[in-house]
Structures are given as structure tokens and as C-alpha cells.
Amino acid sequence: CDKLWKFTDLERSVKHHIQQQERYVKIIAPSAALKAGDRRAFQSIVIIDMDGVGVSTLSGEVRTIMGRIMQIDQDYYPELMHKALIINAPTSFRVIWGLVKHLLDARTQEKIEVVGSGYEEELLRWIDADNLMVRYGGNNKARLIDAPGVWNEPEVRRAVLEKYAERKSMFERFYSCSLDASYDSEGMDGLVACTDVDESASP
């Protein structure tokens, strides 16, 4: 954990999480729904791997981050997560979990399951083997950093971005404001601002 804080801090860690959630909302979920032909396909299965995490790692700062992130997800992204599976959780984590889970409402708590080390069978109950990474007992050989998925297919991404542009235009007309979103190589980075339009300046 000390090594981690040499490269980042609490606020940057939380901001990164929010950006990833916004990317899920704007790119990943719509892509999956489009490919599946089901506009309701927007919830995710989350795997939290705690391999190598011990008591010394679960410092006060780490617990603070966990609390902040869980609160943000509950308040602003309550229905994105269908299920969260915490794997390779040490015994000490169950104590920490008992301290922080009260920050969540009962519905969210029910979605989170602490599995431990014998997790392969449980993961395959929720995730198809072809989509689950090899290291977790599946057949998917892609690297995590590659973020494999239908959202990387050019035609799907183009259709999703066109749909976003259409909704953005409708939003701006309805609220009489300019919705500014920045983009990176992965799509929208989640930094969105709505700026009031000065109608008096119009010709």
C-alpha cells in the first residue's frame, strides 16, 4: 500500500473509479445491450480479487477508499452492479468487511458475496466460461489490460457513440445548455459539464 501512495492519492483513486463507472455507463453497457439486442442488459458482475492482501495492506487509507467508493456507487450508480464476488479474501478481510458494510443499504449488501479461495465454481455460476479469464477458471486468454469485449468492435463502438451524440443533442435542446464531454482512446472519460447557453447572444 505504501508503494501505491507514491504514485497516487485518495482523491485520484476515487476519481479513477468514477471515470471507470462513467465509461461503463456510456460505452460498455450500451455496447453489450446493443450486441445482445436487449436494451435492459446494463448490469455487471464484479470480481474483486484480494490475492496478496493482508492485515498490513488494509490500512486506514485503504478502508477510507473502500468506504468512499462503496458510498459513491450506492448513491450514484445503484443499479449498475448485479453481483460482486470478492475472491481470495483473507480471514482478516471479513473483519474489515464487517466494519464497512454498514455504510451500504441492505439491498446492496445482498449483492456482495465474500467467496475466499475456492471461487472457481461460484464464478462459473455467474459468468460464462468463454468470458471468464483463464486465471479464474475460464477459457478467456485475453489480458485484463486489454479490456476485451464487444465494446472494442469498431461497428459497435461507432453505433454507441452515434447514439450518445443523439441523446446529447436532445439533452442540450431540452435543458438549453451545452453538454461538454471529453474523449480519450477508450471513449468518454466521464468528465462532463453542462454550461448554460446565453440565449441573448443569439442572432
Disulfide bonds with the S-S distance in Angstrom:
Cys177-Cys194 2.06
